[in-house]
Amino acid sequence: MQNWKRIVYTIAAIQIGTGISIIGVVAFIPLFLTSELGVTDPGEAAFWAGLISGVTPFFVAIAAPFWSMQADRRGPRFALSMILFILGVVIALMYFTRSPVELLILRMIQGMSGGFLAVGMSLVMNVTPKKQLTWAMGVFQASMVMGVMFGPLVGGMIADTMGYRMPFVIFCALSFFCLAAVRLMVPKQIGQEQARGRESFVKQLSYFMKNPVVRLMVMLQFLCNCGMTGIGPILPLYIKEMMGGDAMAVATIVGTIIFIAGATSVTSSLNVSRLARRVSMPRILIIASLVTGVNFILQYLMPEVWTLGFMRGLTGFSLGMIMPLANTILASVVPAEKRTMVVGFSTSFALMGNVAGPMASGAIAMQWGYGMVFWSTAFCFFLAACVIYRERKII
């Protein structure tokens, strides 16, 4: 396909906008709960923040196979358009929330529209030549991380300067802008030539579960997602505690720290294909997982906010190598006609880590304090390294 790079860049750009719209609330949700929704106890705020953050990827995980099947049957452009339309409407309704329960329900509905990752990734896999797949996965991973980078930074700055409800207005507009970009820039026929018959859900799931490499890569992604997202709900509260009770512009500082970690992650994702030409992918995955675990422990040992931010940056660099390689290995062992289906299921299972991470960290923080969250996150990555080392021969 002559224009495959243009399609990769287009999907990556839309992924950035979508990521900003979804992740942008991370920097201020705990503060939104305490200042706007009447949650005064810090432990209760951490618990609600973890629940509200974790429930969205839970429903994304449930919905991802459905959207992948819609992309198979009706085309990726249709699926992406519906996802972004629902996303924009739900974010607009969040502006009017008056209680944690209302926000929780809307985040559930938002999760049901969260199939962009699976559909977009499968589209990129299908249009990219095999020799360029690691590069394309690096670009796509970088676009995901850039949404994580800019989302909290933008959301935090808007929340600190214009109030905690205004980010919902901005993110709603951005979602509809991404919808317009899909309609204008993604050709309708892309993906249609690979439409498959209507295989049963059980048959598709059976194919997915039989492949040992697919199972291994999904387990790795689950553990990494658990570790990466687990720290998010407690980070604003942890930083506020480090800075003292009268700290100012906490949301902006949180957004800046997340931005720094994202920038280093993007750098490594965009360059991991060069490293993979010299070092085997399993070895890179093992080393990156171990380094990430050590970095989370060092984050906890940092005495002030900006040294914590520095360590978050180093953590982002090691994290940026893991997902592109895992997705490259996943795509290389799956036939092209099965990729959309497999990516849908793998995304679904892997995103359960995004559910387990925030919910577990909120509960851990409430019971044992913020420090234990860093140690448990480090354990997730050490476990991931052990799993890859044990199964490295089948990769």
N, C-alpha and C positions, 0 to 999 in steps of 0.2 A: 504494500500500500504506500503510494508516493507521499501522501500527506500525514503519515502516521505521527511524526513529531509534532505537527500542529495540533493534532487531536490530543496528544499527551499533554502538551502545554495548556490547552484549553481546559481540559478536565482538571488539571492541577490548579489552575487559577480559580476555577469555580469551587474546588475543594477548599481553597484558602478562605474564600468568602463564607462558605457554609460552616467551616470550622470556627471562624470568628463568631458567627451568629450563635452557635451552640455552646462553645467553650467560654465565650466572653463573660458569662455570669459567674464563673468560678471565683474570680478575684473579689467579688463583693457579696455572694450569697450569704455567708455567715454574718456579715455586717448588715445586710438587708433584713435578715431574720431578727437581729437584735434591735435595729433602729426603726423598722417599718412594720414588722409583723408581731411585735410584742413578746419575743422570746428573750428573757433577761438573764437566765442562768447560762454561764459559759459552757458547762458540760452538756446541757440540753441543746444549746446552739450547735455544738460540735456534732451531736447525734443527729439533729435535723439536717444539718449541712451534708453529713455523710449519706443520709437516707435520700435526700433530694438529688444529690449528685449521682448516687449509685442507681437510682430507679430508672433513669433515662437509658443508660447502656443496657440495663436488663431488658427493657422493652425493645431496644434496638436489636438485641440478640434474638429475641423472639421473632421480630418482623423481618430480619435480614433475608432469610430464605424465601419469604413471600415476595419481597421486592426483586430478588434475583430471578425468581420464576416469571414475574411480570416482565422483566427485561428480556428474558428468553422468548416469551410468547408475543409481546407487543412492542419490543424494541427498547433499547436503553434510553432514548430520548423521552419516551412516554413516561417511563418509570422515574427518571430524574425530575421531570416536570412536576409530577404529582407529589413527589417527596418534598420539593422546595415550596410548593404551594401550601401544603399542610403545615410545614415548618413556619412559614411566615405568619399564617393565621394564629397559630398557637403562641408564638412569641408576642404577638400583639395583645393577646388575652392576658398574658402574664403581667402586663402593665397594671391591670385592674385588681390583682390579687390582694386579699385582705387577711389571709391566715396561712400558716405553713401547710395546712391540709390542701387548700386551693392550689398553692404553688406545686405541691407534690402531685396532684392530679394532672395538672397541665404538663408537668415534666414527664408523666407517664404517657400522655398522648403524644408529646414531642418525640418520645422514644419510638413510638409506632411509625413515625415518619422517617426514622433514621436509617434508611437503606442506601444513602448516597455512597458511603464508603465501599460497600460490597459491589454495587453496580458500577461505580466509577473505576474501581480497581480491576474488575473483570474486563471492562471495556479497554483499559490501558493494556492489560495482558494480551488481549485478543488482537489488537492492532499493531503491537510491537514485534519486530523480528526477534528471533530467539537469541541471537548474539548480542542484542541491545537490551535484553530484558532486565539485567541487573541495573543498568543505568536508568531505565524507565521506572523501575521500582524505587530507586533512590530519589528520583524526581517526585514521584507520587508521595513517598514517605516524607520528603522535605515539605511538600505542600500541606500535608496533614499537620506537621510540626509547626509550620508557619501560622496555621490557624490557631494552634495552641499558644504560639508566641504572641501574636498580635491581639488575639481575643481578650485575654485577661488584662493586657496593657491598656487597650482601648476601653474595655469595660470599666476598669478601675479608674482611669482618668475621667471618664464621663460621670461615673458615680460620685467621685470626689468633687467635681466642679459643678455638676448639674443635677445632682440628686440620684438616689438609688433606683428610681423608676425610669429615668430617661434612656438608659442603655437598651431597654426593651424596645423602645421606639426606633432607635438606630439599627438594632439588629433585625427588626422586622423589615425595615426598608432594604437592608442589605440582602436579606433572603429573597425578596422579590426582584432585586437587581440580578441575583444569580439565576433566578428562574428565567428572566428575560435573556440572559446570556446563553442558557441552554437552548432556548427556542431559536435563537438567532445563529448560534455558532456550532452546534452539534448537528451534523447531517442526519436526516431522518433515517436514511438507509443503513447507517453504520450499525452493525450488529444484527441486522435483519437477515443477512445471508447465512448466519449461523444459528438461526432459530431452530429449536429442537422440538421433537414430539412431546406430548404431555405425559411424561413418565410419572408414576405415582410418587408421593412423598416418601413412602417407605423404601421404594427401590432406589431413589436418589440417596437417601440417608445410608442405606446399606453399602452403596458404592463408596461413599465418603469414608465410612468407618473401616472398610477392609484394607485401605492403603496404609501401611505402617509409617511411611515418611510423612504423609498428611497428618496422621495422628500425632506424631512427634512435633511437627512444626506448630500445630494448633496448641498443643500443651505448652510449648515454649512461649507462644504469643499470649496464652492465658496467664502464665506466671509473670511475664513482663508487664502486661496490662495491669495486673493486680498490683505490682510494685510501683508502676509509674503513676497510677491514679490514686493510690491509697493515701499519698501525702497531701493531695490537693485540698480536701475539706478542712484539714486542721492547719494548713500553712498560714492563712491569714490570722488565725487566733494565736498560733505559736509566735509569729512575728510580732503581733501586738503585745504579747506577754514579754517578749525580749526587749521591746522598746519602752515598756512601761504603760500604765493605764491611760496616760494623757497623750499618747502618741497621735500624731497627725498624719493624714494622707496614707493610711495603712494600705488601702486598696491599690493606690498607685505604686507603692513600694513592692507589694506582692506581684502586681502586673509586670513591673520592671525585672524582678528576679526571674519570673517565668519566661520573660522575653529573652533574658540572657541565656538561660538553659536551652531555650528553643533555637537560638542563633547557633550555638555550638552543635546542637543536634542536626540542624539543617546542613551545616558544614560537613559533618561526617557522613551524612546520608548521601550527599551529592558526590562524595569522593570515595565511597566504599567500593564502587566497582573497580577502581584502580588497585586498591589493596587486594581485592579478591582475585586479581590476575596473578598475584605473587604468593598469597597465603590461602590455604584451603578454607572454605566457608565454615566447616565445623570448628576449626581452630579459632577463627575470628569470633564466632559465637560464644565459645567457651571463655575466651579471654575477656571479651566485652562484658559478659554477664558477671564474671568475678570482679572486674574493676568497678562495675556499677554497684555491686553489693558493698564493697569497701568504701566507695564514695558516700553512700547513704549513712554509714557509720560515722564517717568524718564530718558529714553535715551536722549531725547531732552534737559533735564535740566542738563545733565552732562557737566562739564566745559572743559574737556580735552579728548583726544583720548582714553586713556587706561581705564578711568572710563566709557566711552561710550562702550568700548569693554566688560567690566565687566557686564554692564547692558544687552548687547546683549547676553551674556552667560546665564544670568537668564531668559531672554526671550526665548531662545532656549529650556531651560528645560521645561517651561510650554507648549510651542508649541509641543514638542515631545509627549505629551500625547493625543493630539486631534485626529490626523489622524488615528492612529491604532485603537482607539475605534470607530471612525466613520465607518471605513471599516469593523470592526468586526460586528457592528450592521447591516451594509448593507448586509454582507454575510449571517447573521443569519436569515434574513427575506426573502431571495430569494432562490428558489429551485436550486439544484446543476446544473440542465440542463439549467437554465437561467442565471447562474452567468457570463459567458463570455460576453453575450450580455448586461446584466445590468451594469457590470463594464465598458464596452466600452462606453455606454451612460453616465454613471455617471462621468466617467473620462472626457468625452467631456464637459459636463456642468460645472463640477468643475474647469476645466482648463480655463474656461472663466474668472475666477478670476485672473489667471496669466496674462491674457490679460488686464483686466481692471486696475489691480494694477499698473504695470509699466507705462502704458499710462497716467493714471490719475495722478500719482506722477510726471511724467515729465511735464505735463501741470500745475499742482499745483505749482511745484517748479519755473517754469518760470513766473507765475503770482503773487504768494504770498510768494515765498521764500522757502528754505528747511525746516524750522521749521514746516510749516503747514502740510508737508507730515507726520511727526510723529503724529500730532494730528489727522489727518484723518485716519491713520492706527489704532490708538487706538480706534477710533469710530467704525471701522469694527468689532473689537473683542468684544466691548461692545454690539453691535447689535447682534452678534452671540450668546452671553450669554443670551440675552433677548429672542431670538427666541427659543433656547433650553428650557429655563425655561417655556415658554408659552406652548410648545408642549411636555413637558417631560412625560406626562401620556401615550402617544402612543408608546413610545420607549420600 
